[in-house]
Amino acid sequence: MRPVLFFIHIPKCAGSSLIKVILRHFKKRAIALQNPELRRSLEEEPNSARDDKYDAVYGHFQFGMHGKFDRPPIFLSCVRDPIDRVCSLFNFIHLCGDHNLHKYLRDQIPDINKMSEEHLKGQKQLEIAMKNHICRALGGQECDAAGFPRFEARVLRQMSDGSLNVGDIGVAKKWLESVWILPAGSDLPEENVTAQMHVQHDFEWASAATLAPATLERLKEWNALDIKLVESIAWKNFIDGRAPRPSS
């Protein structure tokens, strides 16, 4: 039975570029999680109805969506250095006036070095975005230190059996080429690249290279599990020949 591709879009990890490739290949048989048609189907129709209509689902969702289909799942996701991801997301939210968190960051946090635990209180969406978001997306739920070893083992096991394909943009591109979704040697489209949006702005541009030492340590603490997971994913891809040796 042909599998359904589930692309878990982790914000600021080249997801928009990969979605463009998926849409170009699957056309109308690819659907966004937020699409009202899919939302209605999830509420009203049996799994078989979705099996007949869709070959790919993409969006900002967590691991577990495959239970809404009877066809076997295959997962794709893209990750990057967690501190770089948080900085890029901070800049992106500030630059995008229609983002749900734009007004809050504009009014309360013009500089990532000023962001503290107090700013996250009562702001669940911001907390999810800034703390271990990669683990949450790939785990399907909030992950803590006690549960991390089991979750990490599951991710690495799925990478071994090919049901989960995750790594940096180079690994994702290589996988898309291997299954003929992206023609070999093609360039990925560039979509929503925050660095290319770096024009006039009224906030302090966030960069991992220029973070204050205290801010860097705080972000590392907030994303300690993401850092561990991304390191494990990079080594797994290296061992299996999907990526070059990770930088130390």
QUIHUKA-V664324 format. One record per residue. N is the residue number from 1. RES is the residue in one letter. PHI is phi in whole degrees, 0 to 359 (NA if undefined). PSI is psi in radians with two decimals (none if undefined). Layout:
N/RES/PHI/PSI, N/RES/PHI/PSI
//
This chain:
1/M/NA/2.30, 2/R/294/2.30, 3/P/285/2.83, 4/V/260/2.30, 5/L/275/2.23, 6/F/246/1.97, 7/F/261/1.93, 8/I/273/1.88, 9/H/273/1.83, 10/I/271/2.15, 11/P/306/2.37, 12/K/64/0.67, 13/C/231/0.75, 14/A/66/0.33, 15/G/297/-0.71, 16/S/296/-0.64, 17/S/294/-0.75, 18/L/291/-0.63, 19/I/297/-0.69, 20/K/300/-0.69, 21/V/294/-0.77, 22/I/298/-0.77, 23/L/294/-0.68, 24/R/296/-0.59, 25/H/277/-0.87, 26/F/271/-0.30, 27/K/53/-2.20, 28/K/287/-0.14, 29/R/270/0.12, 30/A/250/2.42, 31/I/219/2.49, 32/A/281/2.53, 33/L/303/-0.66, 34/Q/280/-0.05, 35/N/297/2.24, 36/P/303/-0.55, 37/E/297/-0.75, 38/L/289/-0.69, 39/R/302/-0.77, 40/R/296/-0.74, 41/S/298/-0.72, 42/L/297/-0.56, 43/E/274/-0.53, 44/E/243/-0.38, 45/E/246/2.70, 46/P/287/2.88, 47/N/305/-0.63, 48/S/300/-0.55, 49/A/295/-0.70, 50/R/287/-0.63, 51/D/303/-0.64, 52/D/285/-0.50, 53/K/260/-0.49, 54/Y/234/2.47, 55/D/248/-0.20, 56/A/208/2.45, 57/V/232/2.36, 58/Y/222/2.74, 59/G/147/-3.09, 60/H/275/1.33, 61/F/234/2.97, 62/Q/257/2.77, 63/F/309/2.33, 64/G/133/-0.27, 65/M/301/-0.42, 66/H/296/-0.31, 67/G/293/-0.20, 68/K/269/0.09, 69/F/230/2.66, 70/D/266/-0.43, 71/R/294/2.63, 72/P/295/2.53, 73/P/267/2.66, 74/I/224/2.28, 75/F/252/2.51, 76/L/228/2.39, 77/S/207/2.81, 78/C/233/2.37, 79/V/234/2.93, 80/R/210/3.10, 81/D/307/2.16, 82/P/300/-0.61, 83/I/289/-0.74, 84/D/301/-0.70, 85/R/297/-0.79, 86/V/296/-0.76, 87/C/298/-0.78, 88/S/297/-0.71, 89/L/294/-0.71, 90/F/304/-0.84, 91/N/296/-0.76, 92/F/299/-0.77, 93/I/298/-0.74, 94/H/297/-0.62, 95/L/278/-0.33, 96/C/255/1.79, 97/G/296/-0.37, 98/D/265/0.07, 99/H/287/2.48, 100/N/302/-0.51, 101/L/260/0.05, 102/H/301/-0.87, 103/K/296/-0.71, 104/Y/296/-0.81, 105/L/293/-0.70, 106/R/299/-0.73, 107/D/278/-0.57, 108/Q/249/-0.51, 109/I/223/1.31, 110/P/286/-0.22, 111/D/224/2.16, 112/I/300/-0.44, 113/N/290/-0.23, 114/K/264/-0.11, 115/M/286/2.28, 116/S/226/3.08, 117/E/303/-0.58, 118/E/299/-0.62, 119/H/292/-0.39, 120/L/272/-0.29, 121/K/294/2.22, 122/G/77/0.07, 123/Q/237/1.26, 124/K/299/-0.70, 125/Q/298/-0.69, 126/L/291/-0.71, 127/E/299/-0.78, 128/I/298/-0.68, 129/A/291/-0.59, 130/M/262/-0.27, 131/K/239/1.97, 132/N/46/0.75, 133/H/292/-0.58, 134/I/297/-0.79, 135/C/297/-0.71, 136/R/297/-0.77, 137/A/293/-0.80, 138/L/279/-0.33, 139/G/267/-0.40, 140/G/87/-0.05, 141/Q/196/2.99, 142/E/295/2.37, 143/C/248/2.35, 144/D/246/3.05, 145/A/299/-0.65, 146/A/293/-0.66, 147/G/271/-0.10, 148/F/298/-0.79, 149/P/303/-0.71, 150/R/293/-0.74, 151/F/296/-0.79, 152/E/300/-0.75, 153/A/297/-0.67, 154/R/295/-0.75, 155/V/299/-0.84, 156/L/293/-0.61, 157/R/295/-0.74, 158/Q/292/-0.56, 159/M/295/-0.66, 160/S/293/-0.70, 161/D/273/-0.03, 162/G/85/0.04, 163/S/278/-0.31, 164/L/233/2.13, 165/N/244/1.87, 166/V/217/2.48, 167/G/174/-2.86, 168/D/284/-3.08, 169/I/298/-0.57, 170/G/295/-0.72, 171/V/293/-0.76, 172/A/298/-0.76, 173/K/297/-0.75, 174/K/298/-0.70, 175/W/292/-0.77, 176/L/302/-0.65, 177/E/291/-0.64, 178/S/292/-0.44, 179/V/253/0.26, 180/W/66/0.37, 181/I/279/-0.55, 182/L/238/2.18, 183/P/302/2.39, 184/A/304/2.36, 185/G/85/-0.05, 186/S/284/2.64, 187/D/275/2.54, 188/L/284/2.48, 189/P/294/2.64, 190/E/256/1.97, 191/E/233/2.33, 192/N/53/0.74, 193/V/279/1.94, 194/T/301/-0.69, 195/A/299/-0.52, 196/Q/281/-0.16, 197/M/263/0.09, 198/H/285/1.41, 199/V/245/-2.60, 200/Q/296/2.37, 201/H/209/2.81, 202/D/245/0.57, 203/F/219/2.94, 204/E/277/2.10, 205/W/296/2.22, 206/A/270/2.35, 207/S/212/2.38, 208/A/302/-0.56, 209/A/287/-0.35, 210/T/242/0.21, 211/L/294/2.53, 212/A/296/2.55, 213/P/308/-0.73, 214/A/294/-0.65, 215/T/293/-0.76, 216/L/301/-0.78, 217/E/295/-0.67, 218/R/295/-0.78, 219/L/293/-0.62, 220/K/296/-0.68, 221/E/294/-0.77, 222/W/295/-0.48, 223/N/240/0.51, 224/A/300/-0.70, 225/L/287/-0.65, 226/D/299/-0.73, 227/I/298/-0.78, 228/K/298/-0.78, 229/L/294/-0.78, 230/V/297/-0.66, 231/E/297/-0.75, 232/S/295/-0.72, 233/I/297/-0.75, 234/A/297/-0.75, 235/W/292/-0.67, 236/K/297/-0.76, 237/N/295/-0.63, 238/F/294/-0.83, 239/I/299/-0.67, 240/D/273/0.06, 241/G/80/0.33, 242/R/264/-0.17, 243/A/205/2.76, 244/P/291/2.94, 245/R/304/2.31, 246/P/295/2.56, 247/S/285/2.53, 248/S/275/none
//
